[in-house]
């Protein structure tokens, strides 16, 4: 359905909401609406607030048939969508549980699935909890550009939708303006607006509870999620720190980390870059003390040793090709496989190392242990075929684990020392750069060796005090036997400076990062999960619950809530890192210097092409000099190709993969080298048949004529071959005889991408930066309009 925009966004939003709710999604029961026929009787409190239940029991008042009936009414599921699957279960809450039904509906045409809807509801109250819709877009009208419904319109639509499906919650939530916000304006109509409304408690945000709504650019609600827990107990809202005091406390508690990183999509061979990192953290709103929260497993993070494994490095193994027998002996010597293990197979392989471009070798071996004709154990290892260094090792021995004679339980402290000894022996040349990370002892408190199973000890690789984030070393120690269960050493062979480079001060790095974050007063929830005595990460818990395997007696949950001032990342238009040497923000995608704010041209205001100029500046298709885009200057060939590639890729172009072959990709043109700012774009344009190599020269600083730009645009639309067919397009321009590419000229003028001047096309006129920006903005519009639906037979 086409809805024309008016001057009033509010009017548009309400109109679209009415259309959407009437034709797409029906409204479920809420505080001011009668419940659907057949819905269970609600308690006074539930009827008054429309909320999901959460209590100590998991009684189900709604059966599957009733759940299907309600969901079909709530979400207005068409009859052609058939019920494919249904599951019921309970979700753990802070101090109780919530029962639910989850149903899946699918639509099929000629045996092929063309759409699906997944929805869930509270099986005690009938409250809609979630839904997500998918449909095969090939038979749908293509999205328009510019957007029919932008983010501001979507806000009004989402608020109206929440009123219909979760009205009792509306007064207790507030939109998080930053969540789901993209600073970059879209270059395509295929956009999803994600809006999250966070719960307010005592006027303070509690981000762990929220309502989320997703809408497409036509204003259709495609997803909804109600994540709420009324059983959470909150501390008193006693924020004794003012915002200024909190800022001071955060500066005091901030600990910026020097880290070596490898920027992705970097030109040429990847190489380490020294950066400053400051992960988000919080301070207690009352005391100002730092509060890092819990790690992935729900426990405080481990402690990194202040000293390395040794003061000086040991000998590095000499390179030389390794035979199979030598590889086997290297593993058995390192980890002492018990007698009875038989080598099953050994595989030799060679590969090109990304870091150096050198050819490296590897042996992969595995052993088995049999007892009474059955497998009771096994071991796997990978050995460097050039040095004999064991890169990874894992073993299990069911027989040993069950034999009391072999059981020698060890403590965490003993396990840490054994892990350190193992790493010193296996990686002696790195011992002066490896620091042990000791797990928090609470992780193993009051647990038997059988419950612990395995002590996981990791190590950080540091060069001149900077953590090498892409290297990983770890050792697994069997808590029952003290044996080495696993070993992993993934260490890239990069070259590092002999001395620590001069870097930005820690205080200056903190100030830089505080420009990246905003500080929010909020309630933070910490959750710890245990499963049958074992700690579990939250994602594993969700998987168990979804599979219906989360036995309430085995799954234990501990929840605490604290009031904190939390650092939260502001919306940024690209992924960045802080260069520790220069103090500049650098784009991880391009490796170029950038800024956290979206660039804007100071000389575009009031220009006839202001919107298109700012769009191209935002995507860095046009560069700025002292903040100016210089709209009336002639555009260069390099700039135009960059603009074309970015527009054709929807702005998602991050760089041409120049490291795919382990060396610099061969340049397509002799005057656009790999270190050129246009290299990646020119290479991509050739690969996508947007430009030809010709005589091997590109002339990136050369000017562009209207005739040349027309051909580029027609190529991007996919009509260039058609444009070259004689006598198809009628050209009646006054200067027709001067036009070389008549078909292309007819297409761009006919589509109103380019215009005439007093009936003249002016094919040799140089294109300005403003003219190029408006032409490509119109190209984006026409590209969306020209997408055809497939013919239905």
NORSUL-V734553 format. One record per run of one state. SS is the DSSP state (2 for helix, 1 for strand, 0 for the rest). FROM is the first residue (numbers start at 1). TO is the last residue. If there is no record, write none. Layout:
ss->SS from->FROM to->TO
ss->SS from->FROM to->TO
This chain:
ss->0 from->1 to->8
ss->2 from->9 to->23
ss->0 from->24 to->43
ss->2 from->44 to->49
ss->0 from->50 to->54
ss->1 from->55 to->55
ss->0 from->56 to->63
ss->2 from->64 to->74
ss->0 from->75 to->81
ss->1 from->82 to->93
ss->0 from->94 to->95
ss->1 from->96 to->109
ss->0 from->110 to->111
ss->1 from->112 to->122
ss->0 from->123 to->127
ss->1 from->128 to->135
ss->0 from->136 to->136
ss->2 from->137 to->139
ss->0 from->140 to->150
ss->2 from->151 to->165
ss->0 from->166 to->166
ss->2 from->167 to->172
ss->1 from->173 to->175
ss->0 from->176 to->191
ss->1 from->192 to->201
ss->0 from->202 to->203
ss->1 from->204 to->216
ss->0 from->217 to->220
ss->1 from->221 to->227
ss->0 from->228 to->242
ss->2 from->243 to->253
ss->0 from->254 to->256
ss->1 from->257 to->261
ss->0 from->262 to->272
ss->1 from->273 to->277
ss->0 from->278 to->281
ss->1 from->282 to->284
ss->0 from->285 to->289
ss->1 from->290 to->291
ss->0 from->292 to->302
ss->1 from->303 to->304
ss->0 from->305 to->323
ss->2 from->324 to->335
ss->0 from->336 to->340
ss->1 from->341 to->352
ss->0 from->353 to->358
ss->1 from->359 to->371
ss->0 from->372 to->373
ss->1 from->374 to->384
ss->0 from->385 to->389
ss->1 from->390 to->397
ss->2 from->398 to->402
ss->0 from->403 to->403
ss->2 from->404 to->406
ss->0 from->407 to->411
ss->2 from->412 to->426
ss->0 from->427 to->427
ss->2 from->428 to->433
ss->1 from->434 to->438
ss->0 from->439 to->440
ss->2 from->441 to->444
ss->0 from->445 to->448
ss->2 from->449 to->452
ss->0 from->453 to->453
ss->1 from->454 to->463
ss->0 from->464 to->465
ss->1 from->466 to->468
ss->0 from->469 to->471
ss->1 from->472 to->478
ss->0 from->479 to->483
ss->1 from->484 to->490
ss->0 from->491 to->505
ss->2 from->506 to->516
ss->1 from->517 to->531
ss->0 from->532 to->533
ss->1 from->534 to->536
ss->0 from->537 to->537
ss->2 from->538 to->546
ss->0 from->547 to->554
ss->1 from->555 to->569
ss->0 from->570 to->575
ss->1 from->576 to->579
ss->0 from->580 to->584
ss->1 from->585 to->587
ss->0 from->588 to->592
ss->1 from->593 to->594
ss->0 from->595 to->609
ss->2 from->610 to->618
ss->0 from->619 to->624
ss->1 from->625 to->625
ss->0 from->626 to->627
ss->1 from->628 to->628
ss->0 from->629 to->633
ss->1 from->634 to->634
ss->0 from->635 to->635
ss->1 from->636 to->636
ss->2 from->637 to->648
ss->0 from->649 to->678
ss->2 from->679 to->687
ss->0 from->688 to->702
ss->1 from->703 to->703
ss->0 from->704 to->704
ss->1 from->705 to->705
ss->2 from->706 to->717
ss->0 from->718 to->719
ss->2 from->720 to->723
ss->0 from->724 to->735
ss->2 from->736 to->738
ss->0 from->739 to->741
ss->2 from->742 to->750
ss->0 from->751 to->756
ss->1 from->757 to->757
ss->0 from->758 to->759
ss->1 from->760 to->760
ss->0 from->761 to->765
ss->1 from->766 to->766
ss->0 from->767 to->767
ss->1 from->768 to->768
ss->2 from->769 to->785
ss->0 from->786 to->793
